[in-house]
Amino acid sequence: MKLYVFLHRLIYLNTNQNSCKPQIIEKVITKKNWKLKNFGLRSPVGFVYNQPSALVSRTDVASVTSWLAPIIWEGTFDATLIDFIYKQQNLTIATTVFALGKYTRFLKDFLESAEQHYFVGFRVHYYLFTDHPEEVPEVKMGENHRLIVRKVPSMNRWQDISMGRMEILEKLIKNELASEADYIFCLDVDAKFYGRWGVESLGRLVGVIHPWYFDAPRDKFTYERRPESQAYIPVEEGDYYFTGAAFGGSLEDVHHLTKTCREQMNIDIANSIEALWHEESHLNKYFLHNKPSKLLSPEYLWRDINAWAAQIKVVRFSHVAKNNAEVRPNA
Amino acid sequence: MMVRQNFLIAVLFGMILSGLIYLNNIQCSCNQQITEQGFNCSQQITEQGIIKPKWKQKIFGLRSTPGLLYNQPSVLVGRTDVASVSPWSAPIIWEGNFDSTLIDSIYKQQNLTIATTVFALGKYTRFVKDFLESAEQHYFVGFRVHYYLFTDQPESVPEVKMGENRSLTVQNVPSLNRWQDISMSRMEKLENLIENELVNEADYIFCLDIDTKFYGRWGAETLGRLVGVIHPWFFDAPRSQFTYERRPESKAYIPAEEGDYYYAGAAFGGSLEDVHHLTKTCREQLNIDAANSIEAVWQEESHLNKYFLLNKPSKLLSPEYMWRDINEKAAQIKIVRFTNVPKNYAEVRPNP
């Protein structure tokens, strides 16, 4: 009898241990189980490198935005130190490219150059979307680098191919990447790496400054200027002109970006309007109201390997020359 | 017969008990596990819902209000006399490299609470009035601020008119005989405060010295996960001259060829989670030193510097945010925001 009483009391005590019950906090409901945890910037003991300076830096460029997001230029970061810090975090970087129709011809150079320069020494999963999987070249991948090929339907208009990426990315992140990767970059395929693209580019929401507009006044940016479009930005607004050819960040933030852009583009379609620079216009609208936490300078998407500008000390990633009429499915 | 019956009952009881203990342990995943990365409830209850730690701060994006007008930021033009990022890409905050209107607009949307701690023991209560009055003029104006004032003489705390959304909580602490002990023991008190009280209350915390005063804006540009302030006396010194603890016997030891910046112990801050980890680590290291009968050359400031070497701050504040004296000048200091006030050490300290 005493035993039963004791047992009863035990059960009672157990159910009353409310401190262990899961708490669904007011502001956080149904969060995805994103892989990326909030790491600090741990630096190992005994690691030696040049002393940083509080006073000396590049004087020909700005290295922070007015909302204090760093702008990454050669000379503003210590690659060895940054690699050390991030290597401790066991990261996976997802990287998406789309190669439809004749664009498969760019794959070999893209992938081979990436293997030389892009997140070398880190775990990278490339997701390649193509309508011609048989044309994907064999490229030797470094250890910890992996290529996953996904078949997608062909499309007749290059603008549709470009814009369709947002929805595909949104789905990829939601359905597959959430517990697989910590960061994602979405890159154009008609491009090639010529220099380091590493962990200095990692951040929650990362935009790349367009190589043709980095020293233009905002009223010259090729934003969508018709108020009828969801991508509309008035002439007196705008921070930078960001390129649609490269953007990235944490899975959660890029999911929100791609979802928002996809929704905005659908609204535009329903209103029979197509933004001037397609998803790049919508991306710029997004970045105006959701400030990137880090910006990459035009070193990270340059005009052409043979083009020069005083501030560009290193070309890391650049469009390759192509004959638009020849590679595009439509004019 | 009776014996066997009792035996069976005992076995049954044992099984149920083990079952309960097992179930209990599974459910207790919310117990605060100090993992490597800090507070983190690692288990997941459902697919969609996560057991989140109880930290109030949620990670907001940098949402900007549509229609807000401000000067176009530049890609090429910035201050040329200072560095605005550290080599690990943490911004260094100087006048001229942020737009305060834009920053305020972004952060005001986040409904933030900033906890702010000060310690005024013994004769240091004389600094409280100027500190609080100047803070009310310059420090996070327009934001919700909770000051936590630790003192051994609560009756000496002056009445200071607080703005809307500002509050002061006074915490009584025991007196101490050595100013070094007063200084070092702050780490443990901060650790306890964060753990016991602030977790659901505040998004960010700053821990400031009291023998100081505000003279200019200290605002949302300072917010970040882990924030250190560059010491006003060493911002242009070579690292071998930083007054780090140089004896290998101390946990605060930093060799002459290492070190990024010399940070002030008089001001540091960040998210609750990160500052908790900082204060806990410093407290542990201070205790180990105490057990080995060694006291670091600059007390908890030495330990803070060791911590920041191995856990890089995500944002650095220039010496505008902790200056030498309002009457002192330096070419790079365009504005003095927060500075030590002159004091007679012999007079205010309980010991030399």
HADDOCK unambig.tbl for C-alpha pairs under 7 A between the chains (distance, minus, plus):
assign (segid A and resid 14 and name CA) (segid B and resid 24 and name CA) 6.81 0.50 0.50
assign (segid A and resid 20 and name CA) (segid B and resid 27 and name CA) 5.97 0.50 0.50
assign (segid A and resid 20 and name CA) (segid B and resid 28 and name CA) 4.58 0.50 0.50
assign (segid A and resid 20 and name CA) (segid B and resid 29 and name CA) 6.61 0.50 0.50
assign (segid A and resid 20 and name CA) (segid B and resid 30 and name CA) 5.19 0.50 0.50
assign (segid A and resid 20 and name CA) (segid B and resid 31 and name CA) 6.40 0.50 0.50
assign (segid A and resid 21 and name CA) (segid B and resid 27 and name CA) 6.63 0.50 0.50
assign (segid A and resid 22 and name CA) (segid B and resid 30 and name CA) 6.71 0.50 0.50
assign (segid A and resid 22 and name CA) (segid B and resid 51 and name CA) 5.79 0.50 0.50
assign (segid A and resid 23 and name CA) (segid B and resid 51 and name CA) 6.64 0.50 0.50
assign (segid A and resid 29 and name CA) (segid B and resid 49 and name CA) 6.48 0.50 0.50
assign (segid A and resid 30 and name CA) (segid B and resid 48 and name CA) 4.65 0.50 0.50
assign (segid A and resid 30 and name CA) (segid B and resid 49 and name CA) 4.44 0.50 0.50
assign (segid A and resid 31 and name CA) (segid B and resid 48 and name CA) 5.58 0.50 0.50
assign (segid A and resid 31 and name CA) (segid B and resid 49 and name CA) 5.53 0.50 0.50
assign (segid A and resid 31 and name CA) (segid B and resid 50 and name CA) 6.45 0.50 0.50
assign (segid A and resid 32 and name CA) (segid B and resid 48 and name CA) 5.33 0.50 0.50
assign (segid A and resid 33 and name CA) (segid B and resid 48 and name CA) 6.83 0.50 0.50
assign (segid A and resid 33 and name CA) (segid B and resid 50 and name CA) 6.88 0.50 0.50
assign (segid A and resid 39 and name CA) (segid B and resid 37 and name CA) 6.11 0.50 0.50
assign (segid A and resid 40 and name CA) (segid B and resid 311 and name CA) 6.55 0.50 0.50
assign (segid A and resid 41 and name CA) (segid B and resid 311 and name CA) 5.44 0.50 0.50
assign (segid A and resid 41 and name CA) (segid B and resid 312 and name CA) 5.19 0.50 0.50
assign (segid A and resid 42 and name CA) (segid B and resid 310 and name CA) 5.59 0.50 0.50
assign (segid A and resid 42 and name CA) (segid B and resid 311 and name CA) 4.61 0.50 0.50
assign (segid A and resid 42 and name CA) (segid B and resid 312 and name CA) 6.34 0.50 0.50
assign (segid A and resid 43 and name CA) (segid B and resid 310 and name CA) 4.72 0.50 0.50
assign (segid A and resid 43 and name CA) (segid B and resid 311 and name CA) 6.09 0.50 0.50
assign (segid A and resid 43 and name CA) (segid B and resid 312 and name CA) 7.00 0.50 0.50
assign (segid A and resid 44 and name CA) (segid B and resid 310 and name CA) 6.28 0.50 0.50
assign (segid A and resid 45 and name CA) (segid B and resid 310 and name CA) 6.74 0.50 0.50
assign (segid A and resid 48 and name CA) (segid B and resid 257 and name CA) 6.93 0.50 0.50
assign (segid A and resid 48 and name CA) (segid B and resid 258 and name CA) 6.08 0.50 0.50
assign (segid A and resid 51 and name CA) (segid B and resid 239 and name CA) 6.89 0.50 0.50
assign (segid A and resid 51 and name CA) (segid B and resid 260 and name CA) 5.76 0.50 0.50
assign (segid A and resid 52 and name CA) (segid B and resid 86 and name CA) 6.64 0.50 0.50
assign (segid A and resid 52 and name CA) (segid B and resid 87 and name CA) 6.30 0.50 0.50
assign (segid A and resid 52 and name CA) (segid B and resid 260 and name CA) 5.71 0.50 0.50
assign (segid A and resid 53 and name CA) (segid B and resid 83 and name CA) 6.77 0.50 0.50
assign (segid A and resid 54 and name CA) (segid B and resid 82 and name CA) 6.14 0.50 0.50
assign (segid A and resid 54 and name CA) (segid B and resid 83 and name CA) 5.14 0.50 0.50
assign (segid A and resid 54 and name CA) (segid B and resid 235 and name CA) 6.22 0.50 0.50
assign (segid A and resid 54 and name CA) (segid B and resid 236 and name CA) 6.93 0.50 0.50
assign (segid A and resid 55 and name CA) (segid B and resid 81 and name CA) 6.01 0.50 0.50
assign (segid A and resid 55 and name CA) (segid B and resid 82 and name CA) 3.72 0.50 0.50
assign (segid A and resid 55 and name CA) (segid B and resid 83 and name CA) 4.72 0.50 0.50
assign (segid A and resid 56 and name CA) (segid B and resid 81 and name CA) 6.81 0.50 0.50
assign (segid A and resid 56 and name CA) (segid B and resid 82 and name CA) 5.58 0.50 0.50
assign (segid A and resid 56 and name CA) (segid B and resid 83 and name CA) 5.27 0.50 0.50
assign (segid A and resid 57 and name CA) (segid B and resid 82 and name CA) 6.78 0.50 0.50
assign (segid A and resid 57 and name CA) (segid B and resid 83 and name CA) 5.02 0.50 0.50
assign (segid A and resid 59 and name CA) (segid B and resid 80 and name CA) 4.73 0.50 0.50
assign (segid A and resid 60 and name CA) (segid B and resid 76 and name CA) 5.96 0.50 0.50
assign (segid A and resid 60 and name CA) (segid B and resid 77 and name CA) 6.80 0.50 0.50
assign (segid A and resid 61 and name CA) (segid B and resid 75 and name CA) 6.15 0.50 0.50
assign (segid A and resid 61 and name CA) (segid B and resid 76 and name CA) 3.76 0.50 0.50
assign (segid A and resid 61 and name CA) (segid B and resid 77 and name CA) 5.54 0.50 0.50
assign (segid A and resid 61 and name CA) (segid B and resid 78 and name CA) 6.64 0.50 0.50
assign (segid A and resid 62 and name CA) (segid B and resid 74 and name CA) 6.74 0.50 0.50
assign (segid A and resid 62 and name CA) (segid B and resid 75 and name CA) 5.24 0.50 0.50
assign (segid A and resid 62 and name CA) (segid B and resid 76 and name CA) 4.80 0.50 0.50
assign (segid A and resid 62 and name CA) (segid B and resid 77 and name CA) 5.14 0.50 0.50
assign (segid A and resid 62 and name CA) (segid B and resid 78 and name CA) 4.72 0.50 0.50
assign (segid A and resid 63 and name CA) (segid B and resid 84 and name CA) 6.17 0.50 0.50
assign (segid A and resid 63 and name CA) (segid B and resid 85 and name CA) 6.52 0.50 0.50
assign (segid A and resid 64 and name CA) (segid B and resid 84 and name CA) 6.46 0.50 0.50
assign (segid A and resid 64 and name CA) (segid B and resid 91 and name CA) 6.77 0.50 0.50
assign (segid A and resid 64 and name CA) (segid B and resid 97 and name CA) 6.94 0.50 0.50
assign (segid A and resid 65 and name CA) (segid B and resid 73 and name CA) 6.42 0.50 0.50
assign (segid A and resid 66 and name CA) (segid B and resid 73 and name CA) 5.93 0.50 0.50
assign (segid A and resid 66 and name CA) (segid B and resid 97 and name CA) 5.97 0.50 0.50
assign (segid A and resid 66 and name CA) (segid B and resid 98 and name CA) 4.14 0.50 0.50
assign (segid A and resid 66 and name CA) (segid B and resid 99 and name CA) 5.00 0.50 0.50
assign (segid A and resid 67 and name CA) (segid B and resid 98 and name CA) 5.71 0.50 0.50
assign (segid A and resid 67 and name CA) (segid B and resid 99 and name CA) 6.41 0.50 0.50
assign (segid A and resid 67 and name CA) (segid B and resid 102 and name CA) 6.87 0.50 0.50
assign (segid A and resid 67 and name CA) (segid B and resid 103 and name CA) 5.75 0.50 0.50
assign (segid A and resid 68 and name CA) (segid B and resid 91 and name CA) 6.28 0.50 0.50
assign (segid A and resid 68 and name CA) (segid B and resid 98 and name CA) 6.17 0.50 0.50
assign (segid A and resid 70 and name CA) (segid B and resid 85 and name CA) 6.82 0.50 0.50
assign (segid A and resid 70 and name CA) (segid B and resid 89 and name CA) 6.16 0.50 0.50
assign (segid A and resid 70 and name CA) (segid B and resid 91 and name CA) 6.21 0.50 0.50
assign (segid A and resid 76 and name CA) (segid B and resid 85 and name CA) 6.92 0.50 0.50
assign (segid A and resid 76 and name CA) (segid B and resid 87 and name CA) 6.05 0.50 0.50
assign (segid A and resid 77 and name CA) (segid B and resid 87 and name CA) 4.06 0.50 0.50
assign (segid A and resid 77 and name CA) (segid B and resid 88 and name CA) 5.75 0.50 0.50
assign (segid A and resid 77 and name CA) (segid B and resid 89 and name CA) 6.18 0.50 0.50
assign (segid A and resid 78 and name CA) (segid B and resid 87 and name CA) 4.97 0.50 0.50
assign (segid A and resid 78 and name CA) (segid B and resid 88 and name CA) 6.52 0.50 0.50
assign (segid A and resid 82 and name CA) (segid B and resid 88 and name CA) 5.78 0.50 0.50
assign (segid A and resid 214 and name CA) (segid B and resid 75 and name CA) 6.18 0.50 0.50
assign (segid A and resid 215 and name CA) (segid B and resid 75 and name CA) 6.73 0.50 0.50
assign (segid A and resid 218 and name CA) (segid B and resid 72 and name CA) 6.89 0.50 0.50
assign (segid A and resid 237 and name CA) (segid B and resid 69 and name CA) 6.50 0.50 0.50
assign (segid A and resid 239 and name CA) (segid B and resid 72 and name CA) 5.70 0.50 0.50
assign (segid A and resid 239 and name CA) (segid B and resid 73 and name CA) 5.81 0.50 0.50
assign (segid A and resid 289 and name CA) (segid B and resid 63 and name CA) 5.54 0.50 0.50
assign (segid A and resid 289 and name CA) (segid B and resid 64 and name CA) 4.69 0.50 0.50
assign (segid A and resid 289 and name CA) (segid B and resid 65 and name CA) 6.59 0.50 0.50
assign (segid A and resid 289 and name CA) (segid B and resid 66 and name CA) 6.60 0.50 0.50
assign (segid A and resid 290 and name CA) (segid B and resid 61 and name CA) 6.56 0.50 0.50
assign (segid A and resid 290 and name CA) (segid B and resid 62 and name CA) 5.48 0.50 0.50
assign (segid A and resid 290 and name CA) (segid B and resid 63 and name CA) 4.66 0.50 0.50
assign (segid A and resid 290 and name CA) (segid B and resid 64 and name CA) 6.14 0.50 0.50
assign (segid A and resid 291 and name CA) (segid B and resid 62 and name CA) 5.23 0.50 0.50
assign (segid A and resid 291 and name CA) (segid B and resid 63 and name CA) 6.38 0.50 0.50
assign (segid A and resid 291 and name CA) (segid B and resid 64 and name CA) 7.00 0.50 0.50
